[in-house]
Amino acid sequence: MSGRRNYEGVAENSDILHRDMLQRMWLIRSFEERVIDLCHRKQLAGLVHVGIGQEGVAVGVATAMGDDDYLYGTHRSHGHFLARGADPNGLMAELAGKDTGCCRGRGGSMHIVEVGRRLMSATGIVGGTIPLALGTALVAREEGNVVAVYFGDGASNTGSFHECLNMASLWKLPVVLVCENNGYAEFTPMSAHTVVSHVSVHGQPYDMASQIVDGNDTLAVLEAARNAVVRARDGGGPTIVECLTYRLRGHYVGDPESYRKADEVDEWRGKDPIRRFTSVLRDRGAVTARDVRRMEESARARVEDAVRFMQESPWPSSASVADFVYA
């Protein structure tokens, strides 16, 4: 599948693989930081959510998946899609509403799709892609493939979430349910919207496998996701992988963040997944400081290419206003 690295013959825990993972994390971070800048410059419109601080979950899960597996996102899915090989040009253009965007400018930040890469959908509806993922899993099971679907801790309180857990377990669907538990449902801390200690606990009544993992430990996420993908592909049914992480920016670009204390954010900044993964790779000699600088420079240059592509792209024509609308 285009846009994805071919790992055939590459050891599962090799330095080559892990360096590529770090490069993808830098691409996500660079993309998201530039998106914030463009929003402030009024070059991007609409409500935009970035995943700075959650790159370890996006890359860890994506690396565990096969090229023909399917992925569903959330309202905060730029990183999920980039980790799976989405085209930064098409993604940036989509955020700007340009005709060269991956959805021809119709989807914007929260409704991105790249079916050719099996990036099926993001959504502005909390937990809204989980039922869709189950439908795709019926097809994926016949193909021998797996579906991964992201959701946040807030989605665990929706009725459809529990209905889907029951159905996925009953039918042993090949679904990996990835909870990015960043501690907040929009502006509300988890302790204020549920008495359940961890989202993964919800899998127990449905006899569903589950695992809690440090979402800022990229290799821990990779291992947990691999186990879940293998289980799903082998007919073992669904798994909840709850990744404990944190968004280092607000719920949306421009969020005043009055609901969080500065020392809490600073504490999590010290657990930055890029910094932690870099430290692991440097300690074992897989990368040098110079390597990491080049990764960051390469990522930022790639994002600038995407920005230029977006700025030079045309708007959709008025004659196409009814295109892609079905009745």
C-alpha positions as CSV (number, residue, x, y, z in Angstrom):
1,M,0.0,0.0,0.0
2,S,1.5,3.3,-1.0
3,G,2.8,5.7,1.7
4,R,3.7,2.8,4.0
5,R,7.2,1.5,4.8
6,N,7.9,-2.0,3.6
7,Y,9.1,-3.9,6.6
8,E,9.4,-7.3,4.9
9,G,12.6,-9.0,6.2
10,V,13.0,-6.3,9.0
11,A,13.2,-7.7,12.5
12,E,10.2,-6.8,14.7
13,N,12.4,-4.9,17.2
14,S,15.2,-3.8,15.0
15,D,16.9,-0.4,15.1
16,I,15.7,0.2,11.5
17,L,12.1,-0.2,12.6
18,H,12.4,1.9,15.7
19,R,14.2,4.8,13.9
20,D,11.4,4.9,11.4
21,M,8.9,5.0,14.3
22,L,10.7,8.0,15.8
23,Q,10.8,9.7,12.4
24,R,7.0,9.3,12.1
25,M,6.5,10.7,15.6
26,W,8.5,13.8,14.6
27,L,6.4,14.1,11.4
28,I,3.2,14.1,13.5
29,R,4.6,16.6,16.1
30,S,5.9,18.9,13.3
31,F,2.6,18.7,11.4
32,E,0.5,19.5,14.6
33,E,2.7,22.4,15.6
34,R,2.4,23.9,12.1
35,V,-1.3,23.4,12.2
36,I,-1.6,25.4,15.4
37,D,0.5,28.2,13.8
38,L,-1.7,28.2,10.7
39,C,-4.8,28.4,12.8
40,H,-3.5,31.4,14.6
41,R,-2.7,33.0,11.2
42,K,-6.3,32.3,10.1
43,Q,-5.1,30.1,7.2
44,L,-7.1,27.2,8.6
45,A,-10.7,27.5,9.7
46,G,-13.1,25.5,11.9
47,L,-12.6,23.6,15.1
48,V,-9.2,21.9,15.1
49,H,-7.9,19.4,17.6
50,V,-4.2,18.4,17.8
51,G,-2.6,15.3,19.4
52,I,0.7,16.7,20.6
53,G,1.8,14.4,23.4
54,Q,0.0,11.4,22.1
55,E,2.3,10.5,19.2
56,G,3.5,7.3,21.0
57,V,0.0,5.8,20.8
58,A,-0.5,6.7,17.1
59,V,2.8,5.3,16.0
60,G,2.8,2.3,18.3
61,V,-0.6,1.0,17.1
62,A,0.1,1.8,13.4
63,T,3.4,-0.1,13.5
64,A,1.6,-3.2,14.8
65,M,-0.9,-3.2,12.0
66,G,-0.6,-4.9,8.6
67,D,-0.8,-2.9,5.4
68,D,-4.3,-4.3,4.6
69,D,-5.8,-3.7,8.1
70,Y,-8.3,-0.9,8.6
71,L,-8.2,2.1,10.9
72,Y,-10.9,4.4,12.3
73,G,-10.1,7.6,14.2
74,T,-11.6,10.2,16.4
75,H,-12.0,14.0,16.2
76,R,-8.3,14.1,17.0
77,S,-6.8,12.0,14.2
78,H,-4.2,13.8,12.2
79,G,-1.6,11.8,14.0
80,H,-3.4,8.5,13.6
81,F,-3.6,9.0,9.8
82,L,0.0,10.2,9.4
83,A,1.3,7.3,11.4
84,R,-0.4,5.0,8.9
85,G,1.1,6.7,5.9
86,A,-1.5,9.4,5.0
87,D,-0.2,11.9,2.5
88,P,0.7,15.1,4.5
89,N,-0.1,17.2,1.4
90,G,-3.6,15.9,1.1
91,L,-4.2,16.1,4.8
92,M,-3.0,19.7,5.1
93,A,-5.0,20.7,2.1
94,E,-8.1,19.1,3.6
95,L,-7.7,21.1,6.8
96,A,-7.8,24.2,4.7
97,G,-10.8,23.1,2.7
98,K,-8.9,23.0,-0.6
99,D,-9.9,20.9,-3.6
100,T,-6.7,18.9,-3.4
101,G,-7.5,17.7,0.1
102,C,-8.0,14.0,0.8
103,C,-11.8,14.6,0.9
104,R,-11.7,17.4,-1.7
105,G,-12.1,19.9,1.0
106,R,-15.4,18.5,2.3
107,G,-14.3,16.9,5.5
108,G,-12.0,19.3,7.3
109,S,-10.0,18.3,10.4
110,M,-12.6,16.0,12.0
111,H,-13.9,14.0,9.0
112,I,-10.8,12.9,7.2
113,V,-10.8,9.7,5.1
114,E,-8.3,8.0,2.8
115,V,-9.9,4.7,1.8
116,G,-7.1,3.8,-0.5
117,R,-4.9,3.5,2.6
118,R,-7.7,1.9,4.6
119,L,-8.0,5.0,6.7
120,M,-11.7,4.7,6.9
121,S,-12.9,7.7,8.8
122,A,-12.5,10.2,11.6
123,T,-15.5,11.7,13.2
124,G,-16.8,14.7,15.2
125,I,-19.1,12.4,17.1
126,V,-17.7,11.0,20.4
127,G,-17.4,7.3,19.9
128,G,-19.1,7.5,16.6
129,T,-16.6,5.3,14.6
130,I,-16.9,2.3,17.0
131,P,-20.1,1.0,15.4
132,L,-18.7,1.6,11.9
133,A,-15.6,-0.3,12.9
134,L,-17.6,-3.4,13.8
135,G,-19.3,-3.3,10.4
136,T,-16.0,-3.2,8.7
137,A,-14.8,-6.0,10.9
138,L,-17.4,-8.3,9.4
139,V,-15.6,-7.8,6.1
140,A,-12.1,-7.8,7.5
141,R,-12.8,-11.2,9.2
142,E,-13.4,-12.8,5.7
143,E,-10.2,-11.2,4.4
144,G,-8.1,-12.2,7.3
145,N,-7.6,-8.6,8.3
146,V,-8.0,-6.5,11.5
147,V,-9.7,-3.3,12.4
148,A,-8.3,-0.8,14.9
149,V,-10.6,2.0,16.2
150,Y,-9.6,4.8,18.5
151,F,-11.8,6.5,21.1
152,G,-11.3,8.6,24.2
153,D,-12.3,8.0,27.8
154,G,-15.4,10.1,27.4
155,A,-16.7,7.7,24.7
156,S,-16.9,4.9,27.3
157,N,-20.0,6.5,28.7
158,T,-22.0,6.3,25.5
159,G,-24.6,3.6,25.1
160,S,-23.3,2.5,21.7
161,F,-19.9,1.8,23.2
162,H,-21.4,-0.9,25.5
163,E,-23.6,-2.2,22.7
164,C,-20.5,-2.6,20.5
165,L,-18.5,-4.3,23.2
166,N,-21.2,-6.9,23.6
167,M,-21.6,-7.5,19.9
168,A,-17.8,-7.6,19.2
169,S,-17.3,-10.1,21.9
170,L,-20.4,-12.2,21.0
171,W,-19.3,-12.5,17.3
172,K,-15.5,-12.6,18.1
173,L,-14.9,-9.7,15.7
174,P,-11.3,-8.9,14.8
175,V,-11.3,-5.5,16.4
176,V,-8.7,-3.7,18.5
177,L,-10.4,-0.9,20.5
178,V,-7.7,1.6,21.3
179,C,-8.6,4.0,24.2
180,E,-6.5,7.1,24.3
181,N,-7.2,7.9,27.9
182,N,-5.7,11.4,28.3
183,G,-7.6,12.0,31.5
184,Y,-10.2,14.5,30.1
185,A,-13.4,14.3,28.2
186,E,-13.1,17.7,26.5
187,F,-12.8,19.8,29.7
188,T,-14.0,17.3,32.3
189,P,-11.6,15.1,34.2
190,M,-12.3,11.4,34.2
191,S,-13.0,11.4,38.0
192,A,-16.0,13.8,37.3
193,H,-17.7,11.7,34.7
194,T,-17.3,8.1,35.9
195,V,-16.6,6.1,39.0
196,V,-14.8,3.4,37.0
197,S,-11.1,3.4,37.6
198,H,-10.1,2.4,34.1
199,V,-11.9,2.2,30.7
200,S,-10.6,-1.3,30.1
201,V,-12.6,-2.5,33.1
202,H,-15.7,-2.2,30.8
203,G,-14.5,-5.2,28.9
204,Q,-14.9,-7.6,31.8
205,P,-18.7,-8.1,31.7
206,Y,-18.3,-9.1,28.0
207,D,-15.4,-11.5,28.6
208,M,-13.2,-9.3,26.5
209,A,-9.4,-9.3,26.6
210,S,-8.0,-6.0,27.8
211,Q,-4.7,-4.4,28.7
212,I,-3.6,-1.1,30.3
213,V,-0.4,0.4,29.0
214,D,1.7,3.5,29.5
215,G,0.6,5.4,26.3
216,N,3.8,7.6,26.4
217,D,6.0,4.5,26.2
218,T,6.0,3.9,22.5
219,L,7.5,0.4,22.7
220,A,5.0,-0.7,25.3
221,V,2.1,0.5,23.1
222,L,3.7,-1.4,20.2
223,E,3.9,-4.6,22.2
224,A,0.3,-4.4,23.5
225,A,-1.0,-3.5,20.0
226,R,0.9,-6.4,18.5
227,N,-0.6,-8.8,21.0
228,A,-4.1,-7.5,20.3
229,V,-3.7,-7.6,16.5
230,V,-2.4,-11.2,16.6
231,R,-5.3,-12.3,18.8
232,A,-7.8,-10.7,16.5
233,R,-6.2,-12.1,13.3
234,D,-6.1,-15.6,14.8
235,G,-9.8,-15.6,15.6
236,G,-9.5,-14.7,19.3
237,G,-11.8,-11.8,19.1
238,P,-11.5,-8.2,20.2
239,T,-9.2,-6.5,22.7
240,I,-9.4,-3.2,24.6
241,V,-6.0,-1.5,24.7
242,E,-6.2,1.4,27.1
243,C,-3.3,3.8,26.6
244,L,-2.7,6.2,29.5
245,T,-1.5,9.4,27.9
246,Y,-1.9,13.2,27.9
247,R,-2.5,15.9,25.4
248,L,0.0,18.7,26.0
249,R,-2.2,21.2,24.3
250,G,-5.8,22.1,24.9
251,H,-8.9,20.3,23.8
252,Y,-9.0,22.4,20.7
253,V,-6.7,25.1,19.2
254,G,-7.4,28.2,21.1
255,D,-8.6,26.4,24.3
256,P,-7.8,28.7,27.3
257,E,-7.2,25.5,29.4
258,S,-8.6,27.0,32.6
259,Y,-9.6,23.5,33.7
260,R,-6.0,22.3,34.0
261,K,-3.2,23.4,36.4
262,A,0.1,24.4,34.9
263,D,2.1,22.1,37.1
264,E,0.0,19.1,35.9
265,V,0.9,20.0,32.3
266,D,4.5,20.5,33.2
267,E,4.6,17.1,34.9
268,W,3.3,15.4,31.7
269,R,5.6,17.5,29.5
270,G,8.5,15.6,31.3
271,K,6.9,12.4,30.0
272,D,6.9,13.5,26.4
273,P,6.8,10.3,24.3
274,I,9.2,11.7,21.7
275,R,11.8,12.6,24.4
276,R,11.3,9.2,26.1
277,F,11.6,7.2,23.0
278,T,14.7,9.2,21.9
279,S,16.3,8.5,25.2
280,V,15.7,4.7,24.9
281,L,17.2,4.6,21.4
282,R,20.2,6.7,22.3
283,D,20.9,4.6,25.4
284,R,21.2,1.5,23.2
285,G,23.1,3.3,20.5
286,A,20.4,3.1,17.8
287,V,20.5,6.9,17.2
288,T,22.8,9.8,17.9
289,A,21.9,13.4,18.7
290,R,22.8,14.2,15.1
291,D,20.4,11.6,13.9
292,V,17.6,13.0,15.9
293,R,18.3,16.6,14.7
294,R,18.1,15.3,11.1
295,M,14.9,13.5,11.8
296,E,13.3,16.7,13.1
297,E,14.7,18.8,10.3
298,S,13.4,16.3,7.7
299,A,10.0,16.2,9.3
300,R,9.7,20.0,9.5
301,A,10.8,20.3,5.9
302,R,8.2,17.7,4.8
303,V,5.5,19.7,6.6
304,E,6.6,22.9,4.9
305,D,6.2,21.2,1.6
306,A,2.7,20.3,2.6
307,V,2.0,23.9,3.6
308,R,3.2,25.2,0.3
309,F,1.0,22.5,-1.5
310,M,-2.0,23.7,0.5
311,Q,-1.4,27.4,-0.1
312,E,-1.0,26.8,-3.8
313,S,-4.0,24.6,-4.2
314,P,-7.3,25.8,-5.6
315,W,-10.5,26.1,-3.7
316,P,-13.4,23.8,-4.8
317,S,-15.3,25.4,-7.6
318,S,-18.9,26.7,-7.0
319,A,-20.1,24.3,-9.7
320,S,-19.0,21.3,-7.6
321,V,-21.0,22.3,-4.5
322,A,-23.5,19.4,-5.0
323,D,-20.8,16.8,-5.8
324,F,-20.4,13.9,-3.5
325,V,-23.8,14.5,-2.0
326,Y,-26.1,11.5,-2.1
327,A,-29.8,11.2,-1.6
